[in-house]
Amino acid sequence: MVIKKIAILFSGEGSNLEKLLEKLHNQVFEHCKIEVATTICNRPNALGIEKSRAYGIEPLIIDHTLFENREAFDKALVEAIQNSGAQLTVLAGFMRFLTPYFTQNIKAINLHPSLLPLFKGGNAIEESFASPMKVAGISVHFVSEVLDGGEIIAQQCFEKTEDMRLEDFEVKIHNLEHELLPQTVKNLLNRK
């Protein structure tokens, strides 16, 4: 059985991290077994740390505030990912702009809470909600030097309703994320 290893990067509460661990870690599929080789967090007090530990994975904490610049942080990140043996890195709520040093050395995918190429950046949910568009959704894309600009791998959408509140909208976004991200990772890795 071929083992495919992933690294998961996160910064916050870790709801997508938890879904990836639940649906993929040590799971056997048609063509491979997927193993989470490492989880890495850039914030020492993130709630997701305990979620990682609940699956028996001690997260590596690489505090970005301890580095002199973005590239120095990215070099530490790249080294940790390469040392883990991960073939694919999954950004699951990892709130850092990554430098070309990272993007040129690591194959990574990112989850974004809008239908790219619309609403890039950190306010995507609010901007998408406030837009006149009748649909909203999420995207999984390859990480590139351009913020939220890499090749789109998968998207899912839903219809917005006139009576929808921002809180309901966010719940819909997160529910889609919890399904699409693990499914996309499985699709990328579970090949002959």
ZICORWO-V691246 format. One line per field, one symbol per residue. psi: psi as a letter, one per 20 degrees, with the letter a starting at -180 (. if undefined). burial: I if it has 16 or more other ideal C-beta (glycine too) atoms within 10 Angstrom, else O. Layout:
BEGIN
psi: ???
burial: ???
END
This chain:
BEGIN
psi: ppppqqppprichkhhgghgggihpkqpagirpppohqppqjoijqhighhghhjjooqponohijqhrghgghghggggghhijphppoonkomqpqrhgghiipoqqqpplrnqjqlraikggggggirjqiqrbrqpqqpahppkjrppgqqqrrpqqhjprhghggggghggghghghhggghhhmq.
burial: OOOIIIIIIIIIOIIIIIIIIOIIIOOOOOOIIIIIIIIIIIIOOIOIIOIIOOOOIOIIOIOIOOIOOOOOIIIIIIOIIOOIOIOIIIIIIIOIOIIOIIIOOIOIIIIIIIIIOOIIOOOIIOOIIOOOOOOIIIIIIOIIOOOIOIOOIIIIIOOIOOOOOOOOIOOIIOOIIIOIIIOIIIOIIIOO
END
